[in-house]
Amino acid sequence: MNEDQMRELLSRAVHVEPQLMRCLIEGLIRDNGSSSEIAWCSCGRCISFDDPRMNICCRQSPCITTKAEFRNLCLRHDVLEVANILNWSHQFNQAPSFAPSTFRNQAYRNFVQWQHGPMGAGRKCPYQLVCAEL
């Protein structure tokens, strides 16, 4: 494969799976030693945030964000859109919102249900437990 073909293939991959390509590039940078190791990270893929409450590792090998289930349930726009429609029509009996924040919140809901099962009035999951898995 020549360099032009490789560039074209990477360009198409970025459009199909942008988050996956971002993780790949960050992993390459981390492997080359360009970024410093994060002391609290044990999966090797964490990034440091300004808010210390967000600096939590999944402590899984491989990292939970590399699993196909994570990409399918939490990153795919079509899955989030269907879940959003079902969630809004079930909970509020009205047309769903398609704001970016709604999709982000739906991704959180999908993740929590995938990792912890259905939640409700009698079953709650503390914020730290959810973040510990991200």
C-alpha positions in Angstrom: 0.0 0.0 0.0 1.5 3.3 -1.0 1.3 6.5 1.1 -1.6 8.1 -0.8 -3.7 4.9 -0.4 -2.9 4.8 3.3 -3.9 8.5 3.7 -7.2 7.8 1.9 -7.9 4.8 4.1 -7.2 6.7 7.3 -9.4 9.6 6.1 -12.3 7.2 5.5 -11.7 5.5 8.9 -11.8 8.9 10.7 -15.3 9.6 9.2 -16.6 6.1 10.1 -15.2 5.7 13.6 -13.8 9.1 14.8 -13.6 8.1 18.5 -11.8 4.9 17.7 -9.2 6.8 15.5 -8.8 9.4 18.3 -8.0 6.6 20.8 -5.6 5.0 18.3 -3.7 8.2 17.8 -3.6 9.0 21.6 -2.3 5.4 22.2 0.4 5.9 19.6 1.5 9.2 21.2 1.5 7.6 24.7 3.5 4.6 23.3 6.1 7.0 21.8 6.6 8.6 25.2 5.4 12.0 24.1 2.9 12.2 27.0 3.6 11.5 30.6 2.3 8.5 32.4 -0.7 9.1 34.7 -0.1 7.7 38.1 -3.7 6.8 38.9 -4.3 5.0 35.5 -4.0 1.3 35.3 -5.6 0.6 31.9 -3.1 2.9 30.0 -5.7 4.9 28.1 -6.9 7.5 30.6 -6.4 11.3 30.1 -6.2 13.8 32.9 -9.0 16.3 33.4 -9.0 19.6 35.3 -11.8 18.3 37.6 -10.2 15.7 39.8 -13.6 13.9 40.2 -13.4 12.9 36.6 -9.9 11.4 36.9 -11.0 7.8 37.5 -9.8 4.7 35.7 -11.8 1.7 34.6 -9.0 -0.6 35.9 -9.8 -3.2 33.2 -7.5 -4.8 30.7 -8.2 -4.1 28.0 -9.8 -0.8 28.7 -13.6 -0.8 28.7 -13.6 1.9 26.0 -11.9 -0.5 23.5 -14.7 -3.1 23.8 -17.1 -3.4 20.9 -20.1 -3.2 23.2 -18.9 0.3 24.4 -18.6 1.6 20.9 -22.0 0.1 19.9 -24.0 1.2 22.9 -22.3 4.5 23.9 -20.8 6.0 20.7 -23.0 5.0 17.7 -25.3 7.8 16.8 -28.1 5.6 15.4 -28.2 3.5 18.6 -28.3 6.7 20.8 -31.0 8.2 18.5 -33.3 5.1 18.8 -32.7 4.9 22.6 -33.4 8.6 22.9 -36.7 8.3 21.0 -37.8 5.4 23.2 -36.7 7.1 26.4 -38.6 10.3 25.6 -41.7 8.7 24.3 -41.8 6.4 27.3 -41.0 8.9 30.1 -42.5 12.1 28.8 -45.0 11.1 26.2 -43.7 13.8 23.9 -41.4 14.2 20.9 -37.8 13.6 21.8 -35.1 16.3 21.9 -32.1 15.9 19.5 -29.8 18.3 21.3 -26.1 17.2 21.7 -26.5 17.1 25.5 -29.4 14.7 25.1 -27.3 12.3 23.2 -24.5 12.6 25.8 -27.0 11.8 28.6 -28.4 8.9 26.6 -24.8 7.5 26.2 -24.5 7.7 30.0 -27.8 5.9 30.4 -26.8 3.2 28.0 -23.5 2.7 29.8 -25.0 2.5 33.2 -27.6 0.0 32.1 -25.0 -2.1 30.3 -22.7 -2.2 33.3 -25.2 -2.2 36.2 -28.5 -3.4 34.8 -31.8 -1.5 35.0 -32.0 1.4 37.5 -35.0 2.9 39.1 -36.5 4.2 42.3 -35.5 1.2 44.3 -32.1 0.7 42.7 -29.6 3.5 42.4 -26.0 3.6 41.4 -23.7 6.2 43.0 -21.9 8.6 40.7 -18.5 7.3 41.8 -19.4 3.8 40.7 -20.4 5.0 37.3 -17.3 7.0 36.8 -15.1 4.2 38.1 -16.1 2.2 35.1 -15.4 5.0 32.5 
